[in-house]
Amino acid sequence: MNDKQLLIDRHNCEQLMRKVMLLLDGQMSEEEEKDFLANVSICNHCLESYQIEKNFKDYICNKVERKKLSEEALLNMRNQIKNNLGV
Amino acid sequence: MTTEEITKKDNELLFEREFFPHADALYNFAYHLTYNEDDANDLVQDTFLKSFRFINSYQKGTNAKAWLFKILKNGFINEYRKKSRAPHEVDYEDYIAFQDSDEAAGIGSLDMRSNVFQNMMGDEITNAINSLPADFRTVIILCDIEDFTYEEIAKIVDIPVGTVRSRLHRSRNMLKDKLRDYAKSKGIKEIR
């Protein structure tokens, strides 16, 4: 039995998709990541679900507005800390 | 220079090198918790003042960002949220305690096609995140915007790593539902 057939035989969509966010959130080891991607590549449903989750994560990362502290506010905070430090 | 002067100088350097570089990230987190610029400013200022007060409990060169985020999150929970909780706001802690289990961390809805949300503007996604209960949006901000690991999030929020994972899963599904509803209201069709 070749490696690909073994992967197909052991493939479980639900179990695999439970792990998809672990990969996207950078919580997998290199080995686990390799194993996950090999498993995903043999199933169109998993591949599509993985791509959807990846797109969703990318959208959140890239599109959410990042607020910045005004320079004036930061200067005030710096001065307040300096006063507390007594410098 | 006296010992006291050296300590003051060291602490000033510590603030400049390790604490102040995270001011924008802290402000962004504070804003997403309070939705108000003045309150966010106050929370960040309070965080820096507390970090000064507790400076002896911080080890130089360790994870300053996670340490500061934990102070800010505690400040929000202990002071700000108690003061400002709207009368209609539901206490989600009981709900979370009930829901946070491995069993609850099911696969959820994965049927959202990328085209449903690819045309949405940042404002729409920001508003959708801001409409989630604080405990749910907190994990999304910490993971997806600030790139903290599950372990760091667990320490900041004071919950087990497994709960971080299930809460993130649930938060993302809630967010998808909100974005899907929004897309439908704008006439954007989902591919099935």
Interface residues (C-beta under 8 A of the other chain):
Chain A: E14 M17 R18 M21 L22 D25 G26 Q27 S49 Q51 I52 E53 N55 F56 K57 Y59 I60 C61 K63 V64 E65 R66 K67 K68 L69 A73 L74 N76 M77 R78 Q80 I81 K82 N84 L85 G86 V87
Chain B: K8 K9 N11 E12 F15 F20 A23 D24 L26 Y27 N28 Y31 H32 E37 A40 N41 V44 Q45 F48 L49 F52 A105 I107 L110 D111 M112 R113 S114 F117 Q118 M120 M121 G122 D123 I125 T126 I129 I140 C143 D144 I145 D147 T149 Y150 R165 L168 H169 R172 L175 K176
